[in-house]
Amino acid sequence: MTPGSSLSTTVAVVGITSQVAPALVNHLRHAGYRIIGFSRSGQAFGDIAVHRFDCTPSHLEGRVETLVNLTPLPLIDEVLQLAQRLGATRLIAFGSTGIFSKAASSSALEREFVASQLDAEARLQCGAEERGINWTLFRPTMIYGAGTDQNVTFIQNTVRRFGFFPLPFGRSGLRQPVHVDDLARACVQAIDNLSTYDRAYNLAGGEVLTYREMVSRIFRSRRMRTLLLPIPAPLFRLLVKLASRLPGLAYLRPEMVDRMRDDLVADNTDAARDFGYSPRGFEPPPA
């Protein structure tokens, strides 16, 4: 595909209520971009005009050159249709490194997740090429920093509530958490960078650490004495299963315990080479 000749001035952010959106908006503004937002609800986002995801505003002034999709990747067909209606020739979307870590999961739901992600990636590539849109796909590792994730925030909440964190025996796989601000900056770095056109990148944080050290650092960020409670993995699986029945914790699954012994890391070399990606080390917020 031949890259467009004009630089982006207006960016549409689809999924502007997502955890990456506030940081992305800040970086886009700092870089001088005009921003319009889209969400399912059309709920206001500060002073940014937000429209419903399923319609194109008839009063939109000027052309939208770039669309950044922060909604789940399986919605990519709707996103591509919106990009076409807006006249966008550039699309940045987010997938997940879960396509690698969950591929051999014992959970049918997680295997279905992998299948849906892979299918969506293929539809992104084909659909974008059919419409003459230059695409870039980012696959983040464990996202944190906005206080709404299901990993670091879950650990923080457990530590805050109980003062300790249970850790299964032998579960100390490597982790590489990536901050929302680094993902937002990556979007801005890639928008008009021709080297990133029609490519996919795995994006990880700037530091590799064990699961145990990740939890310990969360304790230290709260100025608390690290208190890890070693327990047998089968008991931890049972605790996770029971906790998943509580409000807001339905996302917890026993398979997460199995992955605590796996190394969930990614190589940032391609992203660093192509658009200067340089993420921070793991810096859990204090609260």
N, C-alpha and C positions, 0 to 999 in steps of 0.2 A: 504494500500500500504506500502511496506517495504522501508524505507528511504535508499538512496544510502549510501555506506560506505565511498566514497572518498569526500574530501572537495573541494570546488570550487576554481579554480585558474583563469579561463577565463570566463568572463561574456559578453554576447551579449546584447546590448541595442538596442531594436527595437523602432523606433520613436525617434531617437536621436536629432531631431529638436524640440521636445516638451518642454514645460516650465519647467518640472522637470529635464530634461536631464543634463544641466550644473552642477547643484548641485549634481546629482547622479554621474556623472563622477568624480567630485572632491572627493567625499567620497569613491568611488571605488578605485581610485588611492591611496588615503591616506591609505586604508586598504591593499594595495599591490596586487590588482587584475589586470590582463591583460584585456583590453577592446577592443571589436570590435563593430562597430555601423552598424545599418541598417536604411534606410529611403526609402521613395518612390522615391526620387530624386537621392539618392546616393551622395548628396552634402557633401563636406568635412566638418569635425568638428575638427578644430585644427589639431593636429598631430595624431588623431585617424583614422584608416582605416574605411571608411564608404562604405557599399555595398548596392546595391539596394535590397529593401525588398523582391522582387519577385524572387530572385535567391540566390544560395549558392555559395560563392567563392570557386573555385576549388583549389586555391593556399593556402587555409587556413592551417596554421601550428598548430598542436596540437588540442586538443579536447575542445569544449565549454561545460562546465559543467552546467552553469546557463544562462537562458534568462530572461531579465526583459523587459516586454512589456509596453511601454508608449503610444501606439496607442489606438484609441477607442476600447473598449472591443468587440463590434460586429465583429471586424476583427479577432477574436480569432481562427477561423478555420485555416486561413493562418498562424497565429503565431504558432500554434501547429505543423503545417506541417513543418515550418522552424525549430522549436525546434527539431523535429525528425530528419531532415536532418543533423542538426549540432551535433546530438548525445547528446543533453542536457537532463539531468534527473531532472532539477529543473527549475520551472517557477514561476515568480512573475508578477502579472498583476494588473491593476488598473481599478476599476469600479467607482461607484458613489453612495453617499447617496441620490441622487436624486430619486432612486427607492422608497424611503419612502416619501420624501417631495413632489414629483410630481404625486404620485399614484392617487390622487383624483382631479387632475387639471381639469379645465374646457377646457383646450386646448387639442385638438385631437393630435397635434404634440407632446406635452409633455407626453401624455398617451402612444403614440407610442414609445417614448424614453424609458419609463419605461418597456414596453413589450420587446423591443429589448435588453435592459440591462439584464433583468431577463432570457431571452432565452440564451443570451451569457454566463451568469454565469453558467447555466446548461450545456452548451456545453463545457465550460472550464473544469468543473469537470469531465464530462464523457470522453471527449477527452483526458485529461491528464491521467486519470486512464487507459484508453485503451492502451496508449503509455508508461506506466510505469514512468510517470513524476510526481514528487512531486510538487504540486501547492500551491500558497498562493495568495489570492485576497485581495487587499486593496480598501476600499471604502472611499475616502476622503470627507470631508465637503468642504466648500468654500476655494479654493486654491488661494494663493496670493504669492507675493514675486519676481516674475520674470518680472513683468510689462506687461504681455500679457494676464492676466485673464480678465474675463468679469464682474467682480464684484467690487473688491477693485480698480482696475485700472480705471474702468469707473467712480467711485466716485472721484478718484484723478484727472482725466482729467476734470471732471465737475467743481470741486473746483478750479483748476488752471485756467480754462478758464473764469469762471463767478464770482468767489469769494464768491459764496454761493451754497447751495445745497437744492433743494426743498424736503420736507418731508411730505408725506400725513398724515392727522390727524389720530391718533390712530394706526399708523404703527410703532410699536417698538418691534417687536419680537426679540427673542434671537438669537445670532449668535456665531459661534465658528470657526473663520477662521484658516486655517492651512497653515503654511509656506512651500514652496517648499523644503527648506533645511531639514525640519523635515521629510518630506516624503522620501527624498533621503536617509537620515540616517536610516529610518525604513527599507528600502530595504536591506541595508548592514547588519543591525542587524538580519534580518530574513533569509538571504541566507542559512547559514549552521546551522540554529537553528531548530532542529527536532520538537520542540514544535509548530512551525508554519506550519508544513507540512499539506497540505490538509485542510486548514482552511481559513475562511474569517474574516476580521477585518474591523470595521468602525474606521477611523482615523480622529480625530478632533484636533483642536488647543488646547493649554493649558489654554485658558481663555474663559469664557462665558461672553458676553456683549450684551447689547441691540443694535439694529440697529442704534439707535440715538447716542449712545456712540461710536460705531464703526466709524460713520461719523465724529463725533466730534474729535476723536483721529487723523483722517486723516488731519483735519484742523491743529491740534496742531503739527503734524509731519512736516508740511510745515511752521510752525511758523506764522500761520494766525489766525486772530480772527474768532472764530466759528460763522458762520452765516447760520442758518437753516431757510428756508422759509416754514412755514406751509401752505399747500394748501389742498383743498378737494381731496379725493382719485379719484373721477371721472375725475377731471381735470388732475391729475397726470397721470392717465391711458391714457388720450388723448395725453399728452406731450410725453409719452413713445411711443405711436403708431406713432406719427409724427417723433420722433427722429429715429425710426427704419428704416425710408426711407433714412436716410443719409448714406453716404459711411462708411463702417466698423461697422455699428451699427444694422445690420439686425438681430442680435441675441436678441435684446430687444423685449420683449412681455408684453402686459398688465397683464398677469398672474403673472409676477414678482411683481407687485404692491400688489396683493393679498397675496403673500407669505411674504411680509414685516411685516405682523402682526403675522406670525407663528414662532414658536421656532424651528430653524434648528440647532440642536445640536446632539452630539453623545457621547457615553460612551467609554472612552479609557481604562477601567479597564482590559479587556482581553489582549489588546496589551501591557499594562504596565506589566502585570503578565508574559506573555509569552516571550517577548523579550526586556523588559526594555524601552518601548516607553515613552518618556518624552518630549513632545513638548513645545515650548516657548509660552508665552502670545502673544497677538496681537501687532506686531511691524511693522506698515506700513512704507515703505521706504519714505524718505523725498521728493522724486521726482517721 
